[in-house]
């Protein structure tokens, strides 16, 4: 389902939904980060998504990473929380979701890179390589917070 991100946009539609979600900065032993190119907006992003009832936040991050990238991970920490009410995502079905995401830190345990119905490209990148990739500023903030080494960030 296509989506459009709005940040600090006075013309953005008003939020009508708030859904807890997890995203994960997965870092391999070489210091590369795992990213997916999303089918809903064509941008590079961290794996992640909404938390299901009966699921822990860490469980959500592990599940979403496996579903979207094919990589099995373990959660090793937290990058920060991102709950800016001025950042909303508008979906074609009329849902306008206010950002509510906790960004976790993870490391790969196994699996094979693969795309999903939510991603059409999945790859590992050095931190410097991520600078030139098309991505929404919200994801760029999370990568910058991870790269800064400050633990954790609340936004």
BALO-739196 format. One record per residue: y, z, x of N, C-alpha, C, CB in turn; residue in three letters. Coordinates in steps of 0.05 Angstrom, whole numbers, plus 5000, padded with zeros to 4 digits. Each point is the difference from the previous one (the first is absolute). Glycine has a CB too. Example, Ala and Ser with C-alpha at 12.3 -4.5 7.8 and 13.67 -1.06 7.14 Angstrom:
488651565264502450004982502450005018497750254962ALA 504449615031502450015016502250144985498749575024SER 
This chain:
497750005017502350004983502550005018497550254963UNK 504249555036502449995016501850244996499749504999UNK 501750575022501850224998502549945015496350324996UNK 505949814996502549975014501050285007501149564976UNK 499750475050501150265009503050004998496150055031UNK 505050174961502950044999500650265015500449764955UNK 501550235063500950235015503050014999496050005030UNK 505150234960502950034998501449774987499850275041UNK 498949624938501149774985501050104973496849685024UNK 505950304972501150094974499049844976504050155025UNK 494949614980499049834979496950034996503749685010UNK 495150515004497250044998499350104972499650105049UNK 498149834940499150114975499550305002498049554987UNK 502350594991499650295000497050065001504250064973UNK 495050145044497250085002499050104974500750115048UNK 496849824946498650114976497350115007502449674972UNK 497050365055497450095009500350145027497749624975UNK 500750595029499950145025497050065006504750224993UNK 494349665029497250015006499650105028499049634967UNK 499550595038499450095027498449785015500150484985UNK 500749475040498749805016499850095029501649644969UNK 496550235045499750055029500249735014497150424992UNK 504149595031499949775019499050125026503849734977UNK 495250105041498850105025500849835023496250184974UNK 504949955047500449875026497450055015505150075001UNK 493349725001497450015014500549895028497249944957UNK 502250235063500549935028497350005015504750204998UNK 494749585016497549995015500450115028498649604974UNK 499350415042500150115027501949855018495350154994UNK 505349605000501849845016503050044992496349665007UNK 504150514972502750054991501149804980500850225043UNK 497449604947500849804981499850124971498449635031UNK 503350264952500150094972498849794982504150285010UNK 494549814969498749824981501949944977495550205012UNK 504949544983501749914978498649794983504150105028UNK 496849884947499049804982502449844989496050294988UNK 503549455007502049844987499350004971500949715041UNK 500950404942499550054972500149744983501950465006UNK 496349534975500049774982502350024979495049965007UNK 506050284987502050034979502849945009497150344980UNK 503549685046502749935009500149845026501550414977UNK 496249535035499949845024500950145025500749614971UNK 499950645027501050155023497750165014504550044978UNK 496050025048498150175015500550294992499949675039UNK 498050484958500250284991497750165012502349854958UNK 498150415040497850195006498049994977503150305027UNK 494449764979498150034977500850244984496349785027UNK 503250214947500650234983500149924971502450215038UNK 497949994946500249964971500050254985497849565006UNK 501950424967500350234983497550185001502949734970UNK 497650525027497950215001498750014972502550265036UNK 494949764964498550024975499550294992497849565010UNK 501950494965499350274990497450085013502549934956UNK 497350325053497550105012499849935030497949964956UNK 504249935055500049915028502050165016498649544986UNK 500850535039501950135017501849785012496850385011UNK 505549715000501849815013498749875024503950284985UNK 494749875031498549895023497949804990500950425027UNK 497749654953497949834988501249744990497450404987UNK 505049615002501449764991500749825023501950264962UNK 499149855060500749855024497549865012503850315008UNK 494049844993497549895011499049774982498950455021UNK 501049604953499149804981501749745000498250374972UNK 504449675026501849775000499849845025503150254970UNK 496749885053499849855025497449845001502650365023UNK 495249764969497449864999500249764981497550435012UNK 503549614964500249794980501749775009499350344965UNK 503049725047501949795006499649875027503250254973UNK 495449885046499849895027497149985011504550195008UNK 493649954979497350015010499550205022499849534989UNK 502250625019499850205022499650284988502949715030UNK 495050434981499550284993501650175019495349904983UNK 506050305006501850175016499550304994503449645001UNK 497850525016500350294994503050065002495350125017UNK 505650074967502850085000500350215022500549904950UNK 501650075066500550185023502650154998497249705027UNK 504550224954502750134998501649884978499850105048UNK 502849974953501949894980502449895015498450344965UNK 502649445025502449875012502550114985497449595013UNK 502350424960502350104984499649954971503049925038UNK 498950184946500149964972502349824993497850454991UNK 501849374989502049804993500350004969499049725042UNK 503250394949500450044971502849934992496650365000UNK 504549435011502749924994500349894972500749905048UNK 500850234934500249904972501649744999499850464984UNK 501649465038501449755001498349775009504150255009UNK 493349804996498149795007498049984977500650085050UNK 499449694937498249954978498649735004502850274969UNK 494849715019498449755001499849914971497450145042UNK 503349624952499849884974497649814999505050044992UNK 493250004989497749834997500349824976497250365021UNK 501349424978500249814979499350114972498949665034UNK 499550554966499250114974502050194988495349965015UNK 507150074998502150174989500150285013499649764958UNK 498450315058500150265014502149985022495150104989UNK 506650115012501950035022499550275012503549704978UNK 495350305045499050255012501950115021495449844992UNK 505350415006501650145020498150075024503250194965UNK 497949775059498450065024499150305000502649645025UNK 494950404981498950275004497549965018501750184955UNK 498749825071497849955018500150195023500149524987UNK 497550575020499650165024498749825020499650444974UNK 501649535049498949835021498450175019503949684996UNK 493650255007498150145017499649865026497750184959UNK 501149965060499249885025497050005001504250165024UNK 494749614986497149985001499049865024499950004951UNK 497550025054498849865022497549864990501850325034UNK 497649444976497749854991497450125009502749595000UNK 495250404983497450105007498049775001501050434978UNK 499649345009498249774999500949814979496250285016UNK 502049544977500649794981500949755013501250354967UNK 499249455017500849735010502549924984495249875013UNK 506850015001502349904987499249794978502850085042UNK 498349964934499649814979502350024980495050035006UNK 505549754980502150004980498850104974502449625023UNK 499350434957499250084973501749864980498650455017UNK 501149624958501749884979502850095003496149984969UNK 504550235047502750105004501249915027498850394972UNK 499549495045501049915026498849735007500550485015UNK 501249344996498949745008500049975030501649814957UNK 499350395058499950005029499950295009502549555003UNK 495850515016499850275011499849985030497750184958UNK 503849985057500049985029501050255013500749514996UNK 498650525030501150225017502449895015495450215005UNK 506649964998502549925014500850235019501449714961UNK 499850215062501350205017502550094985498149805044UNK 502950444962502550084987502349805003498650475008UNK 501749415015502149815005499649754982500550175048UNK 497049744949499549764984500850044971496249905030UNK 503850354960500750054972503049954995496350344997UNK 505349675024502949964996500749734988500750305039UNK 497849504967500749734990498649924975500849895046UNK 497650284942498549934976501750044975495850135023UNK 503849694957501450044975498850244985501149514998UNK 500550694996499150234984502450134987496150085032UNK 503350064946502250144986501050235018498149884955UNK 504450195042501250205018498650274997504349764997UNK 494650304980498650254996497650035019501449994952UNK 497149795052497750015018501050015029497249744967UNK 505050125039501250025027500850285006501649534995UNK 499550624986500750285004497650175008503749954966UNK 494150015020497650155006499049945028498850004951UNK 501249755057499249935027501950125021497949574983UNK 504750425011502050125018499650305002503349644989UNK 496150494989499550295001497550065016502250054955UNK 495749805042497650035016500649965030497149854961UNK 504349935045500749945028501750215013499649524989UNK 502150614995501850205011498650255009503549834970UNK 494150225019498450235008500950264987499249775042UNK 502850224941500950244986498150064978504849915011UNK 494450344986498050084980501250214982496249895031UNK 503150094943500149764984502849954989495250074988UNK 505149705000502649924989499950034970500949685038UNK 501250444950500250014971502549844992497750464998UNK 501849344986502249824991500250014970499449705040UNK 
